[in-house]
Amino acid sequence: MEIFAGEPVYLRPLEREEVLASLDFFRAEPEVSANLTWVLPLNNVESQERWLREMRESDRDYVFAIIEAAGGRHAGNIGLHNIDPKDRDAELGIFLFPEFRGIGMGQSAIRRLLLWGFQVRNLHRIRLRVRAYNQPARGLYRKLGFTREGVLREAYFLNGRFWDVEIWGMLEHEWRGLYPEDRLPGTPSS
Ligand SMILES: CC(C)(COP(=O)(O)OP(=O)(O)OC[C@H]1O[C@@H](n2cnc3c(N)ncnc32)[C@H](O)[C@@H]1OP(=O)(O)O)[C@@H](O)C(=O)NCCC(=O)NCCS
C-alpha cells in the first residue's frame, strides 16, 4: 500500500510454512509464548494445520505474517482475535523473531494492523493484554498511543510468582486523531 511506502514491514495472510516456523520458534523460546495472549497449538503439525484451516474459515480471528520489506523474510506474526461484530471489538496479538526486534518493525506492523482493523473491519475498539514484566511490549503500546485501561492484579503465574496483567486499548476516533495519514486510497481522513 502506497501510504506505507518506505516502512520496514508489510503484512500478508499467514501461510502453512510460516505457521510451522512459528511452532519451531515457540518451542525454542517458550517464555515468548508465555507473553502472548494467543498461541498456536504447540503439539504437532496436524493440529497446526487444523488451526490454520479453522482460522481461515473463521470471521473471528485473523493472523497475518509480518514480512520484512527489504528482504522478504518472515519476521513474525500479528493478528486480531475474538473479533466481535456487535461491540466491534477485537484483541491484538504480536510477536517478532528475536533478530527482527528493536528496529521499528513492531511499530510498523501495528500501524498496518490498526488500519486494517479500524478501516477494513470497521472496528470501534482494539484492545490487548500484556504482562506487567514485558517492558518492550508496554513501551511499544505506549509509544503508539494506546491507553492503559486497567490492571488484572496478579492474574498470571510465572516463575514462582504472580504478575499483573494490564489491559491496553485504542478507540477508532483516537486512531483517526493519532494517524490521520493512515487511510486506504480513496477514503477521506475524517
Ligand atoms: C513486543 C515487540 C513486538 C516489540 O516490537 P519491536 O519491533 O521490537 O519494537 P519497535 O522496534 O517497533 O519499538 C517501538 C517502541 O517500543 C519500545 N521498545 C521496543 N523495545 C523495547 C525494549 N527492549 N525496552 C523498552 N522499550 C522498548 C520503545 O518505546 C520503542 O520506541 P523507540 O525505538 O523510539 O525507543 C517484540 O519485542 C516482540 O516480538 N516480543 C516478543 C513477543 C511479545 O512479547 N509480544 C507482545 C505480547 S503482549
Ligand as a Chemical Component Dictionary entry (heavy atoms), coordinates in Angstrom:
data_LIG
# 
_chem_comp.id                   LIG 
_chem_comp.type                 NON-POLYMER 
_chem_comp.pdbx_formal_charge   0 
_chem_comp.three_letter_code    LIG 
# 
loop_
_chem_comp_atom.comp_id 
_chem_comp_atom.atom_id 
_chem_comp_atom.alt_atom_id 
_chem_comp_atom.type_symbol 
_chem_comp_atom.charge 
_chem_comp_atom.model_Cartn_x 
_chem_comp_atom.model_Cartn_y 
_chem_comp_atom.model_Cartn_z 
_chem_comp_atom.pdbx_ordinal 
LIG C1  C1  C 0 6.985  -6.522  21.780 1  
LIG C2  C2  C 0 7.609  -6.493  20.376 2  
LIG C3  C3  C 0 6.541  -6.846  19.345 3  
LIG C4  C4  C 0 8.134  -5.067  20.115 4  
LIG O1  O1  O 0 8.443  -4.922  18.745 5  
LIG P1  P1  P 0 9.787  -4.172  18.238 6  
LIG O2  O2  O 0 9.823  -4.202  16.766 7  
LIG O3  O3  O 0 10.934 -4.761  18.954 8  
LIG O4  O4  O 0 9.538  -2.673  18.740 9  
LIG P2  P2  P 0 9.987  -1.374  17.926 10 
LIG O5  O5  O 0 11.402 -1.530  17.476 11 
LIG O6  O6  O 0 8.954  -1.072  16.893 12 
LIG O7  O7  O 0 9.977  -0.289  19.086 13 
LIG C5  C5  C 0 8.928  0.643   19.237 14 
LIG C6  C6  C 0 8.986  1.227   20.641 15 
LIG O8  O8  O 0 8.727  0.190   21.582 16 
LIG C7  C7  C 0 9.532  0.411   22.765 17 
LIG N1  N1  N 0 10.511 -0.666  22.906 18 
LIG C8  C8  C 0 10.918 -1.559  21.967 19 
LIG N2  N2  N 0 11.822 -2.419  22.500 20 
LIG C9  C9  C 0 11.983 -2.048  23.794 21 
LIG C10 C10 C 0 12.770 -2.561  24.870 22 
LIG N3  N3  N 0 13.582 -3.621  24.718 23 
LIG N4  N4  N 0 12.648 -1.960  26.083 24 
LIG C11 C11 C 0 11.821 -0.901  26.279 25 
LIG N5  N5  N 0 11.055 -0.367  25.268 26 
LIG C12 C12 C 0 11.140 -0.945  24.062 27 
LIG C13 C13 C 0 10.242 1.730   22.535 28 
LIG O9  O9  O 0 9.402  2.766   23.006 29 
LIG C14 C14 C 0 10.332 1.786   21.025 30 
LIG O10 O10 O 0 10.456 3.096   20.539 31 
LIG P3  P3  P 0 11.932 3.725   20.293 32 
LIG O11 O11 O 0 12.625 2.785   19.355 33 
LIG O12 O12 O 0 11.671 5.060   19.684 34 
LIG O13 O13 O 0 12.575 3.766   21.631 35 
LIG C15 C15 C 0 8.815  -7.501  20.296 36 
LIG O14 O14 O 0 9.732  -7.170  21.311 37 
LIG C16 C16 C 0 8.424  -8.959  20.451 38 
LIG O15 O15 O 0 8.057  -9.610  19.475 39 
LIG N6  N6  N 0 8.493  -9.501  21.699 40 
LIG C17 C17 C 0 8.176  -10.914 21.979 41 
LIG C18 C18 C 0 6.655  -11.219 21.874 42 
LIG C19 C19 C 0 5.824  -10.309 22.746 43 
LIG O16 O16 O 0 6.170  -10.017 23.885 44 
LIG N7  N7  N 0 4.666  -9.885  22.192 45 
LIG C20 C20 C 0 3.745  -8.973  22.895 46 
LIG C21 C21 C 0 2.801  -9.730  23.774 47 
LIG S1  S1  S 0 1.660  -8.609  24.614 48 
# 
loop_
_chem_comp_bond.comp_id 
_chem_comp_bond.atom_id_1 
_chem_comp_bond.atom_id_2 
_chem_comp_bond.value_order 
_chem_comp_bond.pdbx_ordinal 
LIG C1  C2  SING 1  
LIG C2  C3  SING 2  
LIG C2  C4  SING 3  
LIG C2  C15 SING 4  
LIG C4  O1  SING 5  
LIG O1  P1  SING 6  
LIG P1  O2  DOUB 7  
LIG P1  O3  SING 8  
LIG P1  O4  SING 9  
LIG O4  P2  SING 10 
LIG P2  O5  DOUB 11 
LIG P2  O6  SING 12 
LIG P2  O7  SING 13 
LIG O7  C5  SING 14 
LIG C5  C6  SING 15 
LIG C6  O8  SING 16 
LIG C6  C14 SING 17 
LIG O8  C7  SING 18 
LIG C7  N1  SING 19 
LIG C7  C13 SING 20 
LIG N1  C8  SING 21 
LIG N1  C12 SING 22 
LIG C8  N2  DOUB 23 
LIG N2  C9  SING 24 
LIG C9  C10 SING 25 
LIG C9  C12 DOUB 26 
LIG C10 N3  SING 27 
LIG C10 N4  DOUB 28 
LIG N4  C11 SING 29 
LIG C11 N5  DOUB 30 
LIG N5  C12 SING 31 
LIG C13 O9  SING 32 
LIG C13 C14 SING 33 
LIG C14 O10 SING 34 
LIG O10 P3  SING 35 
LIG P3  O11 DOUB 36 
LIG P3  O12 SING 37 
LIG P3  O13 SING 38 
LIG C15 O14 SING 39 
LIG C15 C16 SING 40 
LIG C16 O15 DOUB 41 
LIG C16 N6  SING 42 
LIG N6  C17 SING 43 
LIG C17 C18 SING 44 
LIG C18 C19 SING 45 
LIG C19 O16 DOUB 46 
LIG C19 N7  SING 47 
LIG N7  C20 SING 48 
LIG C20 C21 SING 49 
LIG C21 S1  SING 50 
# 
